[in-house]
Amino acid sequence: MQTRSYATQATTSPTAVPAVEPALHLLGGIWIASCPTCGYQLTTARTQERCEQRASRRCCPVCREAPEPSTRA
């Protein structure tokens, strides 16, 4: 019987950009998370906790780096 070992900790690539915390604003009873760099609105929610959770799963479509074009030989 073969045994396999799996990594117990997530590994990050050396080229990964560290995540930046979104800017949170409370406007009229609604929490808004926006990109701290460009101000793009990432998400809204009624509670601060929910807004933080939703924003942690979103990437800013304006500031993120464009993927490298693949070259075919």
N, C-alpha and C positions, 0 to 999 in steps of 0.2 A: 504494500500500500504506500502510495506517495503522499507526502505531506507538503503543503504549500504554506508559505508565510506571506502575509499581506501587510502593507504599510499601515500603521495605526494612526499616523498623523498625515494630514494633507500636506502635500508638497506644492510649492509655488515655483513657477518658472522664474529664472533670473531676469527675464525681460518684463515681468508683470509690473504694472504701475500700481503703487499703493492706493487704496481706496481713500477718497476724501469724504469727510462727513458732509452731508447736505446741510444747507442753511434752512432753518425752520422759522416760520413766521405764523403768528396767530392773527388772522384777519376775520372779523365778524363771527367769531366762534368756530371757524374752520382752520385747521392746521394745514399749512402749505410747505412742502419741501421743495427747495430749488437748488440748482447747481451753484456752488459757491464761486465758480469761475465765470460763468456766462449768464447766470440768472434764469436759465431754462426751468420751467415748472415741471418737476418730476412727478409729483403726486399730491393728492389732498386727502384728508381724513378728519373725522370729528374729534379723535383723541390724538394726543401727541405720540403716545406709544405706537399706535397703529400707523401713523404717518411715518415714523422712523422705520418701522418694519417694512413698509411698502417701498420706501426710498432706498433701503439697503439692497433691495433686489433689482433696482433700476440703474441703468447706465445712461449718462447724458448722451443723447444722439448728436448733439452739436459739438461737444468737446472731445469725444472719444476719437482715438486715432483710426485713420482709415486702414483697412487691412492691406498688407503687401500684395500687389498684383502677382499672380503666378506667371512664371515664364515657361514657355514650352519650347523645347529644343527641336 
